Amino acid sequence: MNKGKNSVISFTVCEKTANMMSEELSWCMRDKTPQYAKWQAKDGDTVITLYESGKVVFQGKDADLSSDFWISTERINSGKVNVKNSNTDKKKDNTSFVNPKIYYSSAIGSDEVGTGDYFGPIVVTAAFVPKDKISFLEELKVKDSKKLTDSDILKIVPKFIKEIKYESIILSNKEYNKYYSTSINMNKIKAILHNKVLYKLSQNVKDYDYIIIDEFAPKNVYFNYLKDASNVVRNITFFTKGEDKHLSVACASLISRYIFIQEFNKLSNSIGFELPKGAGNLVDDVANKIKDKYGFEKLEEIAKLNFKNTEKIKEN
Ligand code: MN
């Protein structure tokens, strides 16, 4: 898929997003930077440039894919984002095209949640949806997975979770903080976890036609992250907006969110603060209160310490 032409996507980021990007992309930064640029990085086929003005430009055939995460991060950090896309119409066609041959097949799909939230774990799920379960799931509105609220999810997921095979991994904040380093960034953590659940599930399911990942990194980058991993699942189809392409991805997304909500509530209850989602100002406020009450070390158990939020908290 995605044999799209080069596209250029640009938007302005706030300082927090700029700092997050600088850290996350430090591993693939180029030695030379264009004029007025703070840095330029090359992640897979995408060239990313951050300018001193705060403008960030994604170029390449996977630009829409690579920029997706940062567009939502900017939306979380500053509440809004104005995206310019040089190739809008073509790209819409590329990513929204649903192939009925795949949609009505039996497939394993995987998706993750929690990677944009300062508090709470990362949850990755692989789910198997055989073709004879598709209409049952459509009736439950699984198709609208992206539009469902937390309270919808708490109602809908119990209606199908026992009817399908799935594997989930919860990466606790403690484990995350232990793994995260300059050599293991967020996308590498995602790749390792996706591979684990896909491997486990594919061992238990024999009659699938496809294995689909909701794409978070270009294929070659994904497999490069796994070059030292064992049991690498190879026969994968990568889709952006994977939840529309096959309901296994939608189910994986919903189950991940279902588990995340429950884990998140457990964390909130255990420390006696209602934890906010995302990584915005409210998150900083609550993190500071937690530090005052329990000490900074507590955050190691409940937050992703590599986020820029941590620096602000230490300063206080
Ligand atoms: Mn996803």
Boltz pocket constraint, residues with backbone or C-beta under 6 A from the ligand:
constraints:
  - pocket:
      binder: B
      contacts: [[A, 110], [A, 111], [A, 112], [A, 214], [A, 215], [A, 216]]
      max_distance: 6.0
